[in-house]
Amino acid sequence: MSALKIKKGTSRHSAYDLRDPHAETEERHTLAVVVDNEAGVLARVIGLFSGRGYNIESLTVAETDHTGHVSRITVVTTGTPSVIEQIKAQLGRLVPVHDVHDLTVEGASVERELALFKVSGNGNDRIESLRLAEIFRANVVDSTLESFVFEMTGTPQKIDAFAELMRPLGLVEMARTGVAALSRGMD
């Protein structure tokens, strides 16, 4: 450690870029994993990430074919290109996995996330929160004399932007579903 107590390395929030300039940069990737819908499959897929120290930024799971008992797991993760390739290869080797798609590299895709925001406020803050909700196309799904619950669907960046604007107006609580994504086009 230096005299300034700056640790070697950096985070994305650091003012100091101490990373090796020749190292591979980390990228954000959205992976769609088609799996058998049976007990323990999600634990095996997620265990692959945690056992190797890979981070999951977002996770969404739902059955997509009731008759075939198939589910789709959408995982947003970050890593160097070689780490992402290793993740995809290791996922593909798991027995209950049918298919692994990297939506980030396979072409254009659509990503959406659902979020609920509880905002508490009175007077002008209440009016301003309603005005911002209208601009962001958020719906009021619950209203009391002291608070609102807004529902919004959009990109993760849009949801982050709305949350930042709501914080000074009385954002109390937020719940997010995680990213759901599909590739665009016929494939």
N, C-alpha and C positions, 0 to 999 in steps of 0.2 A: 504494500500500500504506500502511496505517496504521502507527502506532508499534507496535502489537501484532502486526504482520505478518500480518494477517487479509486474505486475498484477497477481492475483491468477488465475490459469488455464494456458493453453498454446495453442499454435497453432502448426500445423505440421512444422512450420518454426522456432520455438523457440528452443534456446539452453538449456532451462530449462524445465525439465519435472516435472511439479507441479501437475499433475493429480492424482486423487485418484487411488492407485494401485489395489483397489478392484472393481473399476468401470468397466463396460463392455467396451470393445474397439470398436471403430468405424470401420466399414467394408464398402468396396465399392461394390455395387450391381448393376447389369444391369437388368432392368425390361422391359419386352415386354408386352405391353397392347394392346389388340385387341378391337377396339371400332367402333361404328357406325360412318360413315363419314357424319356428318351433322354439321350445324352451332352451335357453342358454346360448342362442346364437348371438344376440346382442352382447352378452357378456364376453364371448370369445372375440368378437370384433373389437370391442373397446379394450379388452385385455391386451390385444396386440399393440395398441397405441400406448397404454400406460406401462406395459412391461418394457418398452423400449424408450420411454421418456419423451414420446411425441405428444404435443399439445393438441387438444381439440378445442377449436373456437366456437363451433356450433354443431349440434347433433339433432337430427330429426329422423324419426322412424315411424312408419305406418305400413299396414298391409295394403298391397296394391292389387293382388289377385286372390280373391276369397276362395275360388274353386281350386286353384293351383297351390294355395298356401304359400304365397311368395310375398315378401316385404321388401321395401326399399329403404335403405339407410343413407341419408345425406349427411356427409361429414365435411366441415370446413376446417382445414388445418393449415399450418405454415411450416415451411422447411426449405432447405436448399433443394435444387432440382434433383440431386442424387438421393436425398432423403425421401422426397416425394415418390420417386421411382421405386425405392425400396419398400415404401409403404404399400404402393399398388401391387408390387410383386408378392409381398407377404399376404396381403388380403386375398389375392387370387389363388393362393395355395390352401386357404382354409376350406374345409370340406363343405360347409353349408353355403358357401359363396358361389353364385351362378355367374356373376359378371361384375366387373369394376370399370367405371367410366370416370375419367378425369375431365369434367365439364370445362375446366379452365383452358385446357389445351385442345380439346376436340372441336372447338369452334364456338360460335355465339351461343349463349345460354341466357335464360331468364332466372333471376333469383328474387325471391320475395320472402318476407318475414312478417308475422303478425305480432303486434305488441299491444298491451293494455297499459294505460297510464292513469294513476290516481293523482289528481291535482286538487289541492285544498287552497281556498283563498276567498277573499271578500272584496267587494268594491271594484276598483279598477283592475286589480289582478285577475279577478274572475272574468271580467269583460275581455281583457287582453288574452286570456287563455282560450276563450271561445273564438276570438278573432284568429289567433294562430292556428287553432284546430281547423277552422274553415279553410285557411290558406293551404294547410297540409292535407286536406281532405280526410281528416280524422272524424269519426262518428262519436257522438255522445251516446254511450250505452247505459249510463247510470248517472243520475243527478240528485243531489240533496241540496239543502240550503248552504252547506259549507264546502261541498266538493263535487267534482265531476270524475267520471271514469271515461276515458277516451279509448277508442279502438282504432288502430291504424295498421294498414298493410302497405308495405313498400320495401325498398332496398334497405339493407342494414345501415347504409349511410344516411338515408332519409330518416330512419328511426332514431339514429344517434343525434342528428341535427334537431329533431323535434324535442328530444329529451333535454338537450342543452338549453333550448329556449324555454322549456317549462320549469327548469330548476329554480330560477329566481322568482317564478310565479307561484311556487308552492308544490312542486312535484314531491309527492309523499312516497310513492311506490310504483314500480314498473315490473311487468312480467313480459317475457319474450318467448316465442315458440322455437326459434332457431330457423335457419335458412332452409327453404324448400326450393329446389332448382330443377329445371328441365332444359335440355338442349333445344335450340330453335331449329326450325326446318322440318323436313320429312323424316329424317333418321331418328 
